[in-house]
């Protein structure tokens, strides 16, 4: 009998454990697609035909390409090492940035295009091109950084990287989906409780089903069972699943969308950077589990998958998932990534994925996203040094401001919001202006704040001064603390009135703080 490490061992394409891995990975991807659809169609009234017929096929193609490449990588590693227990790297849509794209980029852009006088369909198609271009921008960034990814992680403190995404996870993936869960409390609260029981408390799951799949089945059963009995408020049966072929062919539509990405670069560039860092961590995790994948290859695959998706109409970037050792413990090898890629990719082209997403209730999908947000938030603290925990907490604060801005925009008309913005009183800026300035560019702001505080904690005031001066320059041009309502960048000398005054004061504040800390650091330590 050949051992797993025997030179004559050969990896099989499918093993029984691949079925568990397949269900887990498919549910993860369907959950994210479902929440994207809910955010765009449900919150922003985006035309459903553009979401399902234009955005989903290209997005699904990225999942197909990435998983096929990771499957081949697993077989190459098995052949090179003579092992038949190699587990492929799981790839799917990244939850924080995919939902961030929907809530922070696509949705607001669609609303802005409609305010400019475009009809909903024209605004949706222009937003789609913006989404394509955003993926191309992030894919190119990941392609470049894949060759220098290790250097990025050496020079950027983990508290800054994880703290910035942890704040977004807690607010955008935790709080906002929690609201959606409780719109149907009989379904959402129960589903969330089951998820926490099976995934956090490690409760026993019937039939050894994957925990997420079991919670999904419970939630779907409650929703349609109680809904058909007339118990749930606002229950409606979704439309029947209809197969409709939509091939994600390469297109130059992203070229038209490139100029539209400028106001959102302060979000897109950190999104791409975080995926590179995440890919490095995933490769290290897989290496610790016994599968020695080259970090550069892992990063190149996710960059290529993101670029292909963007050129072919996708709007959400792919990433390797951190759970590779967990899939290995389930007994999955390489068949689960192959099955997932084929199911999501081909299903996205035939309309199957769009149909399934419409049949998955928001009240069931939202708790899954809540759990993801909580898990990412916890990781931000667990994977940083204890003395840096305060820097992680500090990085959360700008995200809270952005969360309030999102909800405020749905409660108050633009004219009233502008009046409240300009309502300066004896205490200084209005609450609306302060929250908007703090929230715009929140990911980069969080990274700079946390990195500067880590530098001070580690007795490196010179680094902190440099970071504060960088923040001063970025705030002057609106990369962070933008006074543009959409968070766009600008030339400071082109601003007028209150917006110019706020920009200059914020930039000066960082410069003054850098000067004060620089002078204080010249003192002899006690």
Secondary structure by P-SEA (a helix, b strand, c coil): ccccccccbbbbccccaaaaaaaaaaaaaaaaaaaaaaaacccccccaaaaacccaaaaaaaaaaaaaaaaaaaaaaaaaaccccccccccccccaaaaaaacccaaaaaaaaaaacccaaaaaaaaaaaaaaaaaaaaaaaaaaccaaaaaaacccaaaaaaaaaaaaacccccaaaaaaacccccaaaaaaaaaaaccccccccccccaaaaaaaaaaaaaaaaaaacccccccccccbbbbbbbbcccccccccccccccccccaaaaaaaaaaaaaaaaaaaaaacccccaaaaaaaaaaaaaaaaaacccbbbbbbcaaaaaaaaccccaaaaaaaaaaaaaaaaaaaaaaaaaccaaaaaaaaaaaaaaaaaaaaaaccccaaaaaaaaaaaaaaaaaaaaaaacccaaaaaaaaaccccccccaaaaaaaaacaaaaaaaaaaaaaaaaaaccaaaaaaaaaaaaaaaaaccccccccccccccccccccaaaaaaaaaaaaaaaaaaaaaaaaccccc
